[in-house]
Amino acid sequence: MREVRIALLAGLTLLVVGIGVALARSPMSVARINGTPKLEERIEFATHGATYCQAGELLPAGTSAIRLWLSAYTGPRMRVVVYAGGSAITGGQRGSGWTSREVTVPVKPLAHAVADTTVCASFPLRDESLTVFGGETSPAKAAHEGKRALAGRIWIEYLRPGPRSWMSLLPSTLSHMGFGRASSGPGIVLLALVLLASRLVLRELSS
């Protein structure tokens, strides 16, 4: 039984440490968006792999992820590279399997903002299709696939960690979930599960 107690204590310690590390981080916030996205504004429907490049973008300081308004039932592998003056300054990749109307790709943050950048998004396609959302504009300002202009500019959001950690947001989050109120809600269920798990661990340790 000693080995079981040690394993339970180790697991509980790792759980507490993991929760603490997660709560110390900050949720992502939108540092900049290049327009007012609307889901009905479709500028491209792709059935083959492509690389879309869009010039005239501003990369905010500290950007750690770039969200592109691309929709797919089963999203392909995505690679994003940001160029300035003809050279790559940051970029990242996202694996396949995402399913949403936007895809978020982590990138290496820079300490300073960079103006007049070109954001390029590359992806393969085999049996899937992909819809691109954006705002219609002239061919000179639109995103391009090689020399071909799309119908407009792709909606792009630039994300970076917010000023507050999850720990500082915990009181309001728990309040919204139902803690501190008489009414039932998801928070009550979560509390019940935590109490049950704690009781089982303590009972095992005391046996």
Secondary structure per residue as TSV (DSSP state, phi and psi in degrees):
chain	resnum	aa	ss	phi	psi
A	1	M	-	360.0	-23.9
A	2	R	H	-62.1	-40.6
A	3	E	H	-62.9	-37.8
A	4	V	H	-64.2	-43.4
A	5	R	H	-63.3	-42.2
A	6	I	H	-62.9	-42.2
A	7	A	H	-64.3	-41.0
A	8	L	H	-66.0	-42.4
A	9	L	H	-64.2	-42.1
A	10	A	H	-63.2	-42.9
A	11	G	H	-64.5	-41.6
A	12	L	H	-65.0	-39.2
A	13	T	H	-63.6	-45.1
A	14	L	H	-62.6	-37.8
A	15	L	H	-63.5	-45.5
A	16	V	H	-63.7	-43.4
A	17	V	H	-62.7	-43.5
A	18	G	H	-62.3	-42.3
A	19	I	H	-64.0	-40.9
A	20	G	H	-62.8	-42.9
A	21	V	H	-63.5	-42.4
A	22	A	H	-64.6	-41.9
A	23	L	H	-70.4	-23.6
A	24	A	H	-75.8	-17.7
A	25	R	S	-80.2	165.9
A	26	S	-	-108.0	140.4
A	27	P	-	-67.5	153.0
A	28	M	E	-72.8	142.8
A	29	S	E	-130.2	158.3
A	30	V	E	-83.5	114.5
A	31	A	E	-81.1	-31.9
A	32	R	E	-164.6	147.0
A	33	I	E	-135.0	140.2
A	34	N	S	-89.2	24.5
A	35	G	S	168.3	-161.1
A	36	T	-	-118.4	91.9
A	37	P	-	-59.9	140.6
A	38	K	-	-136.7	129.2
A	39	L	T	-65.3	-21.3
A	40	E	T	-83.1	-7.4
A	41	E	-	-91.9	93.9
A	42	R	E	-103.9	129.8
A	43	I	E	-114.6	-5.9
A	44	E	E	-164.6	143.9
A	45	F	E	-127.6	109.7
A	46	A	E	-98.9	135.9
A	47	T	S	-121.6	6.0
A	48	H	S	-141.3	161.0
A	49	G	-	-61.5	148.1
A	50	A	E	-157.5	167.9
A	51	T	E	-127.4	114.8
A	52	Y	E	-101.4	127.5
A	53	C	E	-119.5	136.4
A	54	Q	E	-131.3	117.3
A	55	A	E	-89.2	173.3
A	56	G	E	73.6	27.0
A	57	E	E	-98.5	151.5
A	58	L	E	-109.3	119.6
A	59	L	E	-93.4	110.4
A	60	P	-	-67.8	154.0
A	61	A	T	-62.7	140.3
A	62	G	T	79.5	6.5
A	63	T	-	-61.9	121.2
A	64	S	-	-113.6	-2.1
A	65	A	E	-158.6	147.4
A	66	I	E	-121.6	126.0
A	67	R	E	-107.9	121.3
A	68	L	E	-108.4	141.6
A	69	W	-	-84.8	79.7
A	70	L	E	-122.8	134.5
A	71	S	E	-117.5	135.4
A	72	A	B	-152.4	148.4
A	73	Y	S	-69.9	-45.6
A	74	T	S	-130.1	98.4
A	75	G	-	-64.8	141.8
A	76	P	-	-81.0	171.5
A	77	R	-	-60.1	135.9
A	78	M	E	-124.1	134.7
A	79	R	E	-126.0	129.9
A	80	V	E	-121.0	132.3
A	81	V	E	-130.8	134.5
A	82	V	E	-108.8	127.2
A	83	Y	E	-112.3	148.2
A	84	A	E	-144.0	125.5
A	85	G	T	62.0	27.9
A	86	G	T	87.0	-3.4
A	87	S	E	-116.5	144.9
A	88	A	E	-73.0	129.4
A	89	I	E	-110.8	-20.4
A	90	T	E	-167.1	169.5
A	91	G	E	173.6	178.2
A	92	G	E	-175.8	177.8
A	93	Q	E	-133.4	156.0
A	94	R	E	-134.2	131.0
A	95	G	-	-69.2	169.2
A	96	S	S	-77.0	170.3
A	97	G	-	101.7	-3.8
A	98	W	-	-72.7	147.9
A	99	T	-	-137.6	102.2
A	100	S	B	-172.2	-176.8
A	101	R	S	-93.2	-1.4
A	102	E	-	-140.0	154.3
A	103	V	E	-127.9	130.7
A	104	T	E	-108.3	125.9
A	105	V	E	-116.4	122.0
A	106	P	E	-70.1	141.2
A	107	V	-	-133.9	162.9
A	108	K	-	-74.7	121.8
A	109	P	-	-71.2	147.2
A	110	L	-	-109.9	148.3
A	111	A	S	-73.4	-17.5
A	112	H	S	-130.8	156.6
A	113	A	-	-75.0	150.2
A	114	V	E	-129.8	123.2
A	115	A	E	-93.5	162.4
A	116	D	E	53.9	51.1
A	117	T	E	-96.6	165.9
A	118	T	E	-119.5	122.8
A	119	V	E	-101.4	123.7
A	120	C	E	-117.6	130.4
A	121	A	E	-118.3	123.8
A	122	S	E	-118.5	144.2
A	123	F	E	-157.4	146.7
A	124	P	-	-93.1	153.5
A	125	L	-	-139.2	138.6
A	126	R	S	-119.4	-73.3
A	127	D	S	-110.8	7.4
A	128	E	-	-100.0	177.8
A	129	S	-	-135.9	162.2
A	130	L	E	-144.5	133.1
A	131	T	E	-105.4	134.9
A	132	V	E	-108.0	127.5
A	133	F	E	-104.8	140.8
A	134	G	E	-175.2	-172.8
A	135	G	E	-107.0	132.4
A	136	E	E	-65.0	141.1
A	137	T	-	-156.1	-178.0
A	138	S	-	-72.4	155.3
A	139	P	T	-56.8	-31.1
A	140	A	T	-66.8	-30.9
A	141	K	T	-100.2	-8.2
A	142	A	S	-76.2	164.2
A	143	A	-	-68.5	156.3
A	144	H	E	-129.6	147.0
A	145	E	E	-113.1	98.3
A	146	G	T	66.9	-123.2
A	147	K	T	-94.6	-4.1
A	148	R	E	-89.3	127.5
A	149	A	E	-85.6	137.4
A	150	L	-	-76.0	178.9
A	151	A	S	-75.6	-9.2
A	152	G	E	-177.0	-161.9
A	153	R	E	-98.6	139.1
A	154	I	E	-73.7	137.7
A	155	W	-	-70.1	127.7
A	156	I	E	-131.8	132.6
A	157	E	E	-113.9	139.4
A	158	Y	E	-108.9	122.2
A	159	L	E	-111.7	147.5
A	160	R	E	-152.2	160.8
A	161	P	E	-58.7	138.5
A	162	G	-	-74.0	173.5
A	163	P	S	-75.5	-15.9
A	164	R	S	-117.1	145.0
A	165	S	-	-83.5	166.3
A	166	W	H	-60.8	-32.2
A	167	M	H	-61.5	-44.0
A	168	S	H	-69.1	-24.1
A	169	L	H	-90.6	-5.9
A	170	L	H	-59.3	-44.9
A	171	P	H	-58.0	-46.5
A	172	S	H	-69.4	-33.9
A	173	T	H	-64.4	-46.3
A	174	L	H	-63.9	-35.7
A	175	S	H	-63.8	-42.0
A	176	H	H	-68.3	-28.6
A	177	M	H	-78.2	-16.6
A	178	G	T	125.7	-10.4
A	179	F	T	-68.2	142.9
A	180	G	T	84.0	3.6
A	181	R	S	-123.6	154.2
A	182	A	S	-73.2	-28.5
A	183	S	S	-71.2	152.6
A	184	S	-	-80.2	162.0
A	185	G	-	-179.8	-175.7
A	186	P	H	-57.3	-33.7
A	187	G	H	-63.4	-36.1
A	188	I	H	-65.3	-41.3
A	189	V	H	-63.5	-44.4
A	190	L	H	-61.3	-43.5
A	191	L	H	-61.7	-42.7
A	192	A	H	-61.8	-41.1
A	193	L	H	-65.4	-41.7
A	194	V	H	-63.2	-44.8
A	195	L	H	-64.1	-39.2
A	196	L	H	-65.4	-44.3
A	197	A	H	-63.8	-40.6
A	198	S	H	-64.2	-40.0
A	199	R	H	-64.3	-42.1
A	200	L	H	-64.4	-41.1
A	201	V	H	-65.6	-46.5
A	202	L	H	-64.1	-36.8
A	203	R	H	-66.2	-38.4
A	204	E	H	-68.6	-39.1
A	205	L	H	-69.2	-30.7
A	206	S	H	-87.1	-9.4
A	207	S	-	-81.9	360.0
